[in-house]
Amino acid sequence: KHTCKAHLSWCGNNLELPDELPKLDEPIRLATPYMYRYYLNYCTFSYSMPFWEWDRWETEIDRMAMNGINLALSIVGQEEVWRRTLLRIGYQEHEVSEFVCGPAFFAWQWMQNMTSWGGPLPEWWFEDRAKLAQAIHQRMKDLGISPVLPGYSGMVPRDFGEKFPSSQPIDQGKWCNFDRPSLLLTDDPMYTTVATAFYEEQQKLFGTDIHFYSVDPFHEGGKTDGIDLGAYAVGVQSEMIRHDPQAVWVFQAWEGNPKKEILQHVIKKQ
């Protein structure tokens, strides 16, 4: 890259190398002051990656490592986490199919922007993508990259209150004219039940050695009127740490998020 002017990149490769590689006059070393070099956001998974198979993912992860990335979002296979979570708390397979979006819309479902659009998924998809996610995580860890998995924010299907009358999920309105999923506050009697199912099923699929969790509540909207955001933040993080004492909450800044009332109440990693 620095001597032969050759390059491997996301936008194309230039590998016109001389027959004999030149010797370096002195070593080339580039250093960063940053502990974490983070990569990817939710949108990328639906804009560019929804149908990638292993070969394409392997290439991408290799590029991450070559560029010094050591922390990367990974939402592949979340549909199987949610499938298992909903089945465990009493939903049926057809209800899961109605809740989960199609592959091109996962990004916005897992950011709580929309639900029940672009599906249903074929039956084979859930296991196939979960296995792909396991391979992705292993390759990342082999190359010194920590995956970032979604954490539990309180998201539930819109009919949750009908199925569990003791619960009072908050209607989150619409996003770009799409119905948003509902939100359980952390003092709701069902919050711990759903969060426990979510984290335990995710750990069964992906192990207990991933400690970074992405949660961005109220992304591009969502109703916050009357909600004690500080108490909500404390509840979300407390449940996260209960299931993983080493948990680190990862935020992505966008469109007024994360809200200051939430940031002021979270425990920051030293």
C-alpha positions as a Markdown table, in Angstrom:
| # | Residue | x | y | z |
|---|---|---|---|---|
| 1 | Lys | 0.0 | 0.0 | 0.0 |
| 2 | His | 2.7 | 2.5 | 1.0 |
| 3 | Thr | 5.6 | 1.4 | -1.2 |
| 4 | Cys | 4.1 | -0.4 | -4.2 |
| 5 | Lys | 1.0 | 1.8 | -4.3 |
| 6 | Ala | -1.2 | -1.4 | -4.4 |
| 7 | His | -4.4 | -1.5 | -2.5 |
| 8 | Leu | -7.2 | -3.8 | -1.3 |
| 9 | Ser | -10.4 | -1.9 | -0.5 |
| 10 | Trp | -14.2 | -1.9 | -0.4 |
| 11 | Cys | -14.3 | 0.1 | -3.6 |
| 12 | Gly | -12.0 | -2.1 | -5.7 |
| 13 | Asn | -8.5 | -3.6 | -5.7 |
| 14 | Asn | -5.3 | -2.6 | -7.4 |
| 15 | Leu | -2.8 | -5.4 | -7.2 |
| 16 | Glu | -0.4 | -4.5 | -10.0 |
| 17 | Leu | 2.7 | -5.5 | -8.1 |
| 18 | Pro | 6.3 | -5.5 | -9.4 |
| 19 | Asp | 7.8 | -8.9 | -10.1 |
| 20 | Glu | 10.3 | -8.4 | -7.3 |
| 21 | Leu | 8.9 | -6.6 | -4.2 |
| 22 | Pro | 11.2 | -3.8 | -3.0 |
| 23 | Lys | 12.8 | -3.8 | 0.4 |
| 24 | Leu | 11.7 | -1.3 | 3.0 |
| 25 | Asp | 14.2 | 1.3 | 4.2 |
| 26 | Glu | 12.4 | 1.4 | 7.6 |
| 27 | Pro | 9.3 | -0.3 | 9.1 |
| 28 | Ile | 5.9 | 1.4 | 8.5 |
| 29 | Arg | 3.8 | 1.6 | 11.6 |
| 30 | Leu | 0.5 | 3.4 | 12.0 |
| 31 | Ala | -1.0 | 3.7 | 15.5 |
| 32 | Thr | -4.4 | 4.9 | 16.7 |
| 33 | Pro | -5.2 | 6.6 | 20.1 |
| 34 | Tyr | -8.6 | 4.9 | 20.2 |
| 35 | Met | -9.4 | 1.8 | 22.1 |
| 36 | Tyr | -12.5 | 1.0 | 19.9 |
| 37 | Arg | -12.6 | 1.3 | 16.1 |
| 38 | Tyr | -16.3 | 0.7 | 15.4 |
| 39 | Tyr | -17.8 | -0.3 | 12.1 |
| 40 | Leu | -21.3 | -0.6 | 10.6 |
| 41 | Asn | -24.8 | 0.7 | 11.4 |
| 42 | Tyr | -28.1 | -1.0 | 11.2 |
| 43 | Cys | -29.1 | 0.5 | 7.8 |
| 44 | Thr | -26.1 | -1.1 | 6.0 |
| 45 | Phe | -27.5 | -4.5 | 6.8 |
| 46 | Ser | -30.6 | -3.8 | 4.8 |
| 47 | Tyr | -29.2 | -1.5 | 2.2 |
| 48 | Ser | -26.3 | -3.7 | 1.2 |
| 49 | Met | -26.1 | -7.0 | 3.1 |
| 50 | Pro | -29.5 | -8.7 | 3.5 |
| 51 | Phe | -28.7 | -11.6 | 1.1 |
| 52 | Trp | -24.9 | -12.0 | 1.6 |
| 53 | Glu | -23.7 | -15.5 | 2.1 |
| 54 | Trp | -20.6 | -16.7 | 3.9 |
| 55 | Asp | -18.0 | -16.0 | 1.1 |
| 56 | Arg | -19.0 | -12.3 | 0.9 |
| 57 | Trp | -19.1 | -12.0 | 4.7 |
| 58 | Glu | -15.6 | -13.6 | 5.0 |
| 59 | Thr | -14.2 | -11.0 | 2.6 |
| 60 | Glu | -15.9 | -8.2 | 4.5 |
| 61 | Ile | -14.5 | -9.3 | 7.9 |
| 62 | Asp | -11.0 | -9.6 | 6.4 |
| 63 | Arg | -11.3 | -6.1 | 5.2 |
| 64 | Met | -12.4 | -5.0 | 8.7 |
| 65 | Ala | -9.3 | -6.6 | 10.2 |
| 66 | Met | -6.9 | -5.1 | 7.6 |
| 67 | Asn | -8.2 | -1.6 | 8.4 |
| 68 | Gly | -7.9 | -1.9 | 12.2 |
| 69 | Ile | -11.5 | -2.3 | 13.1 |
| 70 | Asn | -12.0 | -4.1 | 16.4 |
| 71 | Leu | -15.7 | -3.6 | 17.2 |
| 72 | Ala | -18.5 | -4.3 | 14.6 |
| 73 | Leu | -22.3 | -4.4 | 14.7 |
| 74 | Ser | -23.7 | -7.9 | 13.9 |
| 75 | Ile | -27.5 | -8.2 | 13.5 |
| 76 | Val | -27.5 | -11.3 | 11.2 |
| 77 | Gly | -29.6 | -14.0 | 12.7 |
| 78 | Gln | -31.6 | -11.7 | 15.0 |
| 79 | Glu | -34.8 | -13.0 | 13.5 |
| 80 | Glu | -34.1 | -16.4 | 15.0 |
| 81 | Val | -33.4 | -14.8 | 18.4 |
| 82 | Trp | -36.8 | -13.1 | 18.2 |
| 83 | Arg | -38.5 | -16.2 | 16.9 |
| 84 | Arg | -37.3 | -18.2 | 19.9 |
| 85 | Thr | -38.1 | -15.4 | 22.3 |
| 86 | Leu | -41.7 | -15.0 | 21.1 |
| 87 | Leu | -42.3 | -18.7 | 21.0 |
| 88 | Arg | -41.0 | -19.0 | 24.6 |
| 89 | Ile | -43.4 | -16.4 | 26.0 |
| 90 | Gly | -46.5 | -17.9 | 24.3 |
| 91 | Tyr | -46.7 | -16.8 | 20.7 |
| 92 | Gln | -47.3 | -19.2 | 17.8 |
| 93 | Glu | -45.3 | -19.7 | 14.7 |
| 94 | His | -47.8 | -17.9 | 12.5 |
| 95 | Glu | -47.7 | -15.0 | 14.8 |
| 96 | Val | -44.0 | -14.8 | 14.7 |
| 97 | Ser | -44.2 | -14.8 | 10.9 |
| 98 | Glu | -46.6 | -11.9 | 11.0 |
| 99 | Phe | -44.3 | -9.9 | 13.4 |
| 100 | Val | -40.9 | -10.4 | 11.6 |
| 101 | Cys | -40.2 | -8.2 | 8.6 |
| 102 | Gly | -38.6 | -9.4 | 5.3 |
| 103 | Pro | -34.7 | -9.3 | 5.0 |
| 104 | Ala | -34.6 | -5.9 | 3.3 |
| 105 | Phe | -36.3 | -4.3 | 6.3 |
| 106 | Phe | -34.6 | -6.0 | 9.3 |
| 107 | Ala | -32.5 | -2.8 | 10.0 |
| 108 | Trp | -35.6 | -0.8 | 10.7 |
| 109 | Gln | -37.4 | -3.5 | 12.6 |
| 110 | Trp | -34.5 | -4.0 | 15.0 |
| 111 | Met | -34.3 | -0.2 | 15.4 |
| 112 | Gln | -38.0 | -0.3 | 16.4 |
| 113 | Asn | -39.1 | 1.7 | 13.4 |
| 114 | Met | -41.4 | -0.8 | 11.7 |
| 115 | Thr | -42.8 | -4.3 | 12.0 |
| 116 | Ser | -44.7 | -6.9 | 9.9 |
| 117 | Trp | -43.6 | -5.7 | 6.5 |
| 118 | Gly | -42.0 | -7.6 | 3.6 |
| 119 | Gly | -42.5 | -11.1 | 5.1 |
| 120 | Pro | -43.2 | -13.8 | 5.8 |
| 121 | Leu | -39.8 | -15.5 | 5.8 |
| 122 | Pro | -39.4 | -19.0 | 4.5 |
| 123 | Glu | -39.0 | -21.6 | 7.2 |
| 124 | Trp | -35.4 | -22.5 | 6.3 |
| 125 | Trp | -34.3 | -18.9 | 6.7 |
| 126 | Phe | -34.2 | -18.8 | 10.5 |
| 127 | Glu | -31.8 | -21.6 | 11.0 |
| 128 | Asp | -29.7 | -20.7 | 8.0 |
| 129 | Arg | -29.1 | -17.1 | 9.1 |
| 130 | Ala | -28.4 | -18.2 | 12.7 |
| 131 | Lys | -25.7 | -20.5 | 11.5 |
| 132 | Leu | -24.3 | -17.8 | 9.3 |
| 133 | Ala | -24.2 | -15.4 | 12.3 |
| 134 | Gln | -22.3 | -18.0 | 14.3 |
| 135 | Ala | -19.7 | -18.2 | 11.5 |
| 136 | Ile | -19.5 | -14.4 | 11.3 |
| 137 | His | -18.9 | -14.1 | 15.0 |
| 138 | Gln | -16.3 | -16.7 | 15.1 |
| 139 | Arg | -14.4 | -15.2 | 12.2 |
| 140 | Met | -14.6 | -11.7 | 13.8 |
| 141 | Lys | -13.2 | -13.1 | 17.1 |
| 142 | Asp | -10.5 | -15.0 | 15.4 |
| 143 | Leu | -9.3 | -11.7 | 14.0 |
| 144 | Gly | -9.6 | -9.7 | 17.2 |
| 145 | Ile | -13.0 | -8.0 | 16.4 |
| 146 | Ser | -15.7 | -7.9 | 19.0 |
| 147 | Pro | -19.2 | -8.4 | 17.6 |
| 148 | Val | -21.9 | -6.0 | 18.9 |
| 149 | Leu | -25.3 | -7.7 | 19.3 |
| 150 | Pro | -28.7 | -6.0 | 19.8 |
| 151 | Gly | -29.7 | -5.7 | 23.4 |
| 152 | Tyr | -33.3 | -5.7 | 24.7 |
| 153 | Ser | -35.0 | -2.3 | 24.6 |
| 154 | Gly | -38.6 | -3.2 | 25.5 |
| 155 | Met | -39.8 | -3.8 | 21.9 |
| 156 | Val | -42.8 | -6.1 | 21.6 |
| 157 | Pro | -45.4 | -6.9 | 18.9 |
| 158 | Arg | -48.3 | -4.5 | 18.6 |
| 159 | Asp | -50.8 | -7.0 | 19.9 |
| 160 | Phe | -48.8 | -7.7 | 23.1 |
| 161 | Gly | -51.3 | -6.0 | 25.4 |
| 162 | Glu | -54.1 | -8.2 | 24.1 |
| 163 | Lys | -52.2 | -11.4 | 24.8 |
| 164 | Phe | -50.9 | -10.2 | 28.2 |
| 165 | Pro | -53.7 | -8.1 | 29.7 |
| 166 | Ser | -51.6 | -7.4 | 32.9 |
| 167 | Ser | -49.1 | -5.6 | 30.6 |
| 168 | Gln | -49.4 | -2.0 | 29.4 |
| 169 | Pro | -47.1 | -1.6 | 26.3 |
| 170 | Ile | -46.7 | 2.0 | 25.0 |
| 171 | Asp | -48.0 | 2.6 | 21.5 |
| 172 | Gln | -45.0 | 4.1 | 19.6 |
| 173 | Gly | -47.0 | 5.5 | 16.7 |
| 174 | Lys | -45.8 | 5.5 | 13.1 |
| 175 | Trp | -42.5 | 5.9 | 11.3 |
| 176 | Cys | -42.7 | 7.0 | 7.6 |
| 177 | Asn | -46.4 | 5.8 | 7.7 |
| 178 | Phe | -45.3 | 2.3 | 8.9 |
| 179 | Asp | -46.6 | 1.0 | 12.2 |
| 180 | Arg | -43.9 | 0.9 | 14.9 |
| 181 | Pro | -43.8 | -2.0 | 17.3 |
| 182 | Ser | -44.9 | -1.2 | 20.9 |
| 183 | Leu | -42.6 | -0.6 | 23.8 |
| 184 | Leu | -42.6 | -2.1 | 27.3 |
| 185 | Leu | -41.3 | 0.2 | 30.0 |
| 186 | Thr | -38.9 | -1.4 | 32.4 |
| 187 | Asp | -41.4 | -1.3 | 35.3 |
| 188 | Asp | -44.0 | -3.2 | 33.3 |
| 189 | Pro | -44.7 | -6.6 | 34.9 |
| 190 | Met | -43.8 | -8.4 | 31.6 |
| 191 | Tyr | -40.5 | -6.5 | 30.9 |
| 192 | Thr | -38.3 | -8.8 | 32.8 |
| 193 | Thr | -40.0 | -11.9 | 31.4 |
| 194 | Val | -39.4 | -10.8 | 27.8 |
| 195 | Ala | -35.9 | -9.5 | 28.5 |
| 196 | Thr | -34.9 | -12.8 | 30.1 |
| 197 | Ala | -36.2 | -14.8 | 27.2 |
| 198 | Phe | -34.4 | -12.5 | 24.8 |
| 199 | Tyr | -31.0 | -12.6 | 26.4 |
| 200 | Glu | -31.1 | -16.3 | 27.3 |
| 201 | Glu | -32.1 | -17.3 | 23.8 |
| 202 | Gln | -29.5 | -15.0 | 22.2 |
| 203 | Gln | -26.8 | -16.6 | 24.5 |
| 204 | Lys | -28.0 | -20.1 | 23.6 |
| 205 | Leu | -27.4 | -19.2 | 19.9 |
| 206 | Phe | -24.3 | -17.0 | 20.1 |
| 207 | Gly | -22.6 | -17.9 | 23.4 |
| 208 | Thr | -21.8 | -15.9 | 26.5 |
| 209 | Asp | -18.5 | -14.4 | 25.4 |
| 210 | Ile | -20.0 | -11.4 | 23.5 |
| 211 | His | -20.4 | -8.4 | 25.8 |
| 212 | Phe | -21.3 | -5.4 | 23.6 |
| 213 | Tyr | -25.0 | -4.6 | 23.1 |
| 214 | Ser | -26.6 | -2.0 | 20.8 |
| 215 | Val | -29.8 | -0.4 | 22.0 |
| 216 | Asp | -31.0 | 2.8 | 20.5 |
| 217 | Pro | -34.5 | 3.5 | 21.8 |
| 218 | Phe | -36.8 | 6.1 | 20.2 |
| 219 | His | -34.8 | 6.0 | 17.0 |
| 220 | Glu | -36.2 | 8.6 | 14.5 |
| 221 | Gly | -39.2 | 9.2 | 16.7 |
| 222 | Gly | -41.3 | 7.1 | 19.0 |
| 223 | Lys | -43.4 | 8.5 | 21.8 |
| 224 | Thr | -41.6 | 9.7 | 25.0 |
| 225 | Asp | -44.3 | 11.9 | 26.5 |
| 226 | Gly | -44.9 | 10.9 | 30.1 |
| 227 | Ile | -42.0 | 8.4 | 30.1 |
| 228 | Asp | -39.3 | 8.8 | 32.8 |
| 229 | Leu | -36.3 | 8.3 | 30.4 |
| 230 | Gly | -33.8 | 8.2 | 33.3 |
| 231 | Ala | -35.7 | 5.4 | 35.0 |
| 232 | Tyr | -36.1 | 3.6 | 31.7 |
| 233 | Ala | -32.3 | 3.8 | 31.0 |
| 234 | Val | -31.5 | 2.4 | 34.4 |
| 235 | Gly | -33.9 | -0.4 | 33.9 |
| 236 | Val | -32.6 | -1.3 | 30.4 |
| 237 | Gln | -29.0 | -1.4 | 31.6 |
| 238 | Ser | -29.8 | -3.2 | 34.8 |
| 239 | Glu | -31.5 | -6.0 | 32.9 |
| 240 | Met | -28.6 | -6.1 | 30.4 |
| 241 | Ile | -26.0 | -6.4 | 33.2 |
| 242 | Arg | -28.1 | -9.0 | 35.1 |
| 243 | His | -27.8 | -11.3 | 32.1 |
| 244 | Asp | -24.2 | -10.3 | 31.3 |
| 245 | Pro | -22.2 | -8.7 | 34.2 |
| 246 | Gln | -19.6 | -7.6 | 31.6 |
| 247 | Ala | -22.2 | -5.9 | 29.3 |
| 248 | Val | -21.3 | -2.7 | 27.6 |
| 249 | Trp | -24.2 | -0.6 | 26.2 |
| 250 | Val | -23.3 | 0.7 | 22.7 |
| 251 | Phe | -25.1 | 3.8 | 21.3 |
| 252 | Gln | -25.2 | 5.1 | 17.8 |
| 253 | Ala | -25.8 | 8.8 | 17.5 |
| 254 | Trp | -28.4 | 9.8 | 14.9 |
| 255 | Glu | -31.4 | 12.1 | 14.6 |
| 256 | Gly | -31.4 | 13.4 | 18.2 |
| 257 | Asn | -30.3 | 10.1 | 19.8 |
| 258 | Pro | -29.1 | 9.1 | 22.2 |
| 259 | Lys | -31.3 | 11.4 | 24.3 |
| 260 | Lys | -29.4 | 13.3 | 27.1 |
| 261 | Glu | -31.9 | 12.1 | 29.7 |
| 262 | Ile | -30.9 | 8.5 | 28.9 |
| 263 | Leu | -27.1 | 9.2 | 28.7 |
| 264 | Gln | -27.2 | 11.0 | 32.1 |
| 265 | His | -28.4 | 7.8 | 33.8 |
| 266 | Val | -26.3 | 5.0 | 32.3 |
| 267 | Ile | -23.2 | 3.6 | 33.9 |
| 268 | Lys | -20.3 | 4.5 | 31.6 |
| 269 | Lys | -17.5 | 2.0 | 31.0 |
| 270 | Gln | -14.2 | 3.2 | 32.4 |
